[in-house]
């Protein structure tokens, strides 16, 4: 019996040690304040991992940092680890932590898609608060267009449903 308790205790400690801490979204202002690095990145090729990665992220991709908004991000090349599903060639606003050539932005809300054809001209030379507002509005415009496209597709598909 004592052996089982000890084994369960050791297993509990091992699982706790492997746990990746994630935080719930509270507010944009808190995320902005608590993110040491805010940047715009272009996603490159996904990095394929071999074998099972315990507690790994959904996406692991090479990125090009095209516009740092806050904090030092080292070189232009890095690796982005996130639970957000990334699209190769896509541009993203990332709230994360840069360390040793890796940008850690585990939670999905830390990565905001900006589309394939994003240009930094609209935010260049503006204060951080204005840059973020422009980027949030851009994402909302993209989402509104996606909603319209999805509604049109839904209507089209509904015309093919035959009632019993």
C-alpha positions in Angstrom: 0.0 0.0 0.0 2.8 2.4 0.9 4.5 1.6 -2.4 1.3 2.6 -4.3 1.0 5.9 -2.4 4.7 6.7 -3.1 4.3 5.8 -6.8 1.1 8.0 -7.1 2.9 10.9 -5.3 5.9 10.7 -7.6 3.6 10.5 -10.7 1.7 13.5 -9.5 4.9 15.5 -9.1 6.2 14.4 -12.5 2.9 15.4 -14.2 3.0 18.8 -12.4 6.6 19.4 -13.5 5.6 18.8 -17.1 2.6 21.1 -17.0 2.7 24.1 -19.3 1.2 27.1 -17.5 -1.4 29.0 -19.5 -3.5 32.0 -18.4 -7.0 33.0 -19.1 -7.7 36.1 -21.1 -8.5 39.0 -18.8 -8.2 42.2 -20.9 -6.3 43.7 -23.8 -4.7 46.3 -21.6 -3.5 43.7 -19.1 -2.1 41.6 -22.0 -0.4 44.6 -23.5 1.2 45.5 -20.2 2.2 42.0 -19.2 3.7 41.0 -22.6 7.4 41.8 -22.7 7.4 41.5 -26.5 4.7 42.6 -29.0 5.6 42.0 -32.6 4.3 41.5 -36.1 5.6 38.2 -37.6 5.3 36.5 -41.0 4.9 32.8 -40.6 7.3 30.5 -42.5 7.4 26.8 -42.7 6.1 24.7 -39.9 8.7 22.9 -37.9 7.9 19.2 -37.9 8.8 17.4 -34.7 9.7 13.8 -34.5 7.9 11.6 -32.0 5.5 12.5 -29.3 6.0 15.8 -27.6 4.5 15.8 -24.1 2.8 19.1 -23.4 3.7 20.6 -26.8 2.1 23.4 -28.6 -0.3 23.1 -31.5 1.9 25.2 -33.8 5.7 25.4 -34.0 6.8 27.5 -36.9 9.7 29.5 -38.2 8.9 33.2 -38.4 10.3 36.4 -39.7 9.9 39.3 -37.2 8.9 42.1 -39.6 8.0 44.8 -37.1 8.8 44.8 -33.4 6.3 46.9 -31.5 7.5 46.4 -27.9 10.7 44.8 -26.4 13.8 43.4 -28.0 13.4 40.5 -30.3 16.9 39.7 -31.3 17.4 38.8 -35.0 14.7 38.9 -37.7 14.4 35.1 -37.6 12.8 33.2 -34.8 10.6 30.2 -33.9 7.0 30.8 -32.7 5.5 28.3 -30.3 1.7 28.7 -29.9 -1.6 26.9 -29.6 -3.0 29.0 -32.4 -3.0 27.2 -35.7 -0.7 29.2 -38.0 -0.8 29.5 -41.8 2.4 29.6 -43.8 2.8 33.1 -45.3 0.3 34.6 -42.8 1.1 37.8 -40.9 0.4 37.8 -37.2 0.3 40.2 -34.3 2.0 38.4 -31.4 1.9 39.1 -27.7 4.7 36.9 -26.3 8.0 36.3 -24.7 11.2 36.3 -26.7 13.9 34.0 -25.4 16.9 32.4 -27.2 15.4 32.7 -30.7 12.0 31.5 -29.7 8.8 33.5 -29.2 6.5 31.9 -26.7 2.9 32.8 -27.1 1.1 29.7 -25.9 -2.5 30.9 -25.5 -4.5 31.3 -28.7 -5.5 34.9 -27.9 -1.9 35.9 -27.9 -1.7 35.5 -31.7 -4.0 37.6 -34.0 -4.0 37.0 -37.7 -3.5 40.0 -39.9 -3.9 38.3 -43.3 -1.5 37.4 -46.1 -1.1 40.9 -47.6 -0.3 43.0 -44.5 1.9 46.1 -44.8 3.4 48.0 -41.8 2.9 51.4 -43.5 -0.4 52.0 -41.6 1.3 51.7 -38.2 4.8 53.0 -38.8 5.8 56.0 -36.7 2.7 55.8 -34.4 2.6 55.3 -30.7 2.1 51.7 -29.5 -1.5 52.3 -28.4 -2.4 53.7 -31.8 -0.7 50.8 -33.6 -2.6 48.3 -31.6 -5.9 50.0 -32.3 -5.2 50.0 -36.0 -4.3 46.3 -35.9 -7.4 45.3 -33.8 -9.6 47.1 -36.3 -7.9 45.4 -39.2 -8.6 42.0 -37.6 -12.2 42.9 -37.0 -12.6 44.0 -40.7 -11.2 40.6 -41.8 -13.6 38.7 -39.4 -16.6 40.8 -40.7 -15.7 39.8 -44.3 -15.3 36.1 -43.3 -18.7 36.2 -41.6 -20.3 37.6 -44.8 -18.6 34.9 -46.9 -19.7 32.2 -44.4 -23.3 33.4 -44.4 -23.4 33.4 -48.2 -22.0 29.8 -48.3 -24.5 28.7 -45.7 -27.4 30.1 -47.7 -26.0 28.4 -50.9 -25.7 25.1 -49.1 -29.2 25.4 -47.5 -30.7 25.5 -51.0 -29.4 22.0 -51.6 -31.0 20.5 -48.5 -34.1 18.5 -49.3 -36.8 18.4 -46.6 -38.2 14.9 -45.8 
